[in-house]
Amino acid sequence: SEKRKLDIASCVFNVQTGLSYLARAALLSYGLTTGPCSRARTPENQRGCAFDVINTIDWFGWAAEFLIDIANSCPETYSDNIACAGAIVDIVSSGTSLSVTLDGMVSECKPSTRPSGTP
């Protein structure tokens, strides 16, 4: 059926995307041992470390969401429990993404200090 073909396509993309997020999360995890978290405790390093930890949690969360979705898109059966688990992981991942985004808005959305008309 047409729906099954869409499920199979979704399965393939969920596998690819989930593994990509997982690889990124692994790289970020390694960065926790070599980046700001491993350096002297200055306010700048502490802030950088906090962002690295949040981003690592975020990427693992997105990986988990796509990997969970495999359980519903690959087999021919559907589970409300699996869909619920995916929704819960989505809330956690969205929350961590939102915290980093909001901080970016606060730090980047300030009046310009450049004179008017300069690039």
C-alpha positions as CSV (number, residue, x, y, z in Angstrom):
1,S,0.0,0.0,0.0
2,E,1.0,3.6,-0.4
3,K,1.1,4.1,3.4
4,R,3.5,1.2,3.8
5,K,5.8,2.7,1.2
6,L,5.8,6.0,3.2
7,D,6.5,4.0,6.4
8,I,9.5,2.3,4.8
9,A,10.8,5.7,3.5
10,S,10.4,7.1,7.0
11,C,12.2,4.1,8.5
12,V,15.2,4.6,6.2
13,F,15.4,8.3,7.0
14,N,14.9,7.7,10.8
15,V,17.8,5.2,10.8
16,Q,20.0,7.7,8.9
17,T,19.0,10.7,11.0
18,G,19.2,8.9,14.3
19,L,22.7,7.6,13.6
20,S,23.8,11.0,12.4
21,Y,22.6,12.6,15.7
22,L,24.2,9.8,17.6
23,A,27.5,10.4,15.9
24,R,27.3,14.1,16.7
25,A,26.4,13.4,20.3
26,A,29.5,11.1,20.5
27,L,31.7,13.9,19.1
28,L,30.2,16.3,21.6
29,S,30.8,13.8,24.4
30,Y,34.5,13.6,23.5
31,G,34.5,17.4,23.4
32,L,33.5,17.5,27.1
33,T,36.9,16.0,27.9
34,T,38.9,18.4,25.8
35,G,36.8,21.6,25.7
36,P,35.8,24.3,28.3
37,C,34.8,21.6,30.8
38,S,38.4,20.4,31.0
39,R,39.9,23.8,31.5
40,A,40.4,26.2,34.4
41,R,37.1,27.3,36.1
42,T,36.7,30.8,34.7
43,P,33.2,32.2,34.2
44,E,33.7,31.9,30.4
45,N,34.8,28.3,30.6
46,Q,31.9,27.5,33.0
47,R,29.4,29.0,30.6
48,G,31.0,27.1,27.6
49,C,31.0,23.9,29.6
50,A,27.3,24.3,30.5
51,F,26.5,24.8,26.8
52,D,28.6,21.8,25.8
53,V,26.7,19.6,28.4
54,I,23.3,20.9,27.3
55,N,24.1,20.4,23.6
56,T,25.4,16.9,24.3
57,I,22.1,16.0,26.1
58,D,20.2,17.7,23.3
59,W,21.9,15.6,20.6
60,F,21.5,12.4,22.5
61,G,17.8,13.3,22.9
62,W,17.3,13.9,19.2
63,A,19.1,10.7,18.4
64,A,16.8,8.8,20.8
65,E,13.7,10.3,19.2
66,F,14.6,9.2,15.7
67,L,15.8,5.8,16.9
68,I,12.5,5.3,18.8
69,D,10.6,6.3,15.7
70,I,12.3,3.4,13.9
71,A,10.2,1.0,16.1
72,N,7.0,2.5,14.7
73,S,8.0,3.2,11.1
74,C,10.0,0.0,10.2
75,P,7.6,-2.8,11.3
76,E,4.1,-3.2,9.9
77,T,2.6,-2.8,13.4
78,Y,2.2,0.5,15.3
79,S,2.5,1.0,19.0
80,D,0.9,3.9,20.9
81,N,3.4,3.2,23.7
82,I,6.3,3.8,21.4
83,A,4.7,6.9,20.0
84,C,4.3,8.2,23.6
85,A,7.9,7.5,24.4
86,G,8.9,9.4,21.3
87,A,6.7,12.4,22.3
88,I,8.3,12.4,25.8
89,V,11.8,12.4,24.4
90,D,10.8,15.2,21.9
91,I,9.7,17.4,24.9
92,V,13.0,16.9,26.6
93,S,15.0,17.5,23.5
94,S,13.0,20.6,22.5
95,G,13.5,21.9,26.0
96,T,17.2,21.7,25.9
97,S,17.3,23.2,22.4
98,L,15.1,26.1,23.6
99,S,17.4,27.0,26.5
100,V,20.4,27.3,24.1
101,T,18.3,29.3,21.6
102,L,17.0,31.7,24.2
103,D,20.5,32.3,25.5
104,G,21.6,33.1,22.0
105,M,18.7,35.6,21.6
106,V,19.7,37.3,24.8
107,S,23.4,37.5,23.9
108,E,22.9,38.3,20.2
109,C,19.8,40.5,20.0
110,K,21.2,43.7,21.4
111,P,21.3,47.1,19.9
112,S,24.2,47.5,17.6
113,T,27.2,49.5,18.8
114,R,28.2,50.3,15.2
115,P,27.5,53.7,13.8
116,S,24.3,53.8,11.7
117,G,24.8,52.9,8.0
118,T,28.0,50.8,8.5
119,P,28.0,47.2,7.4
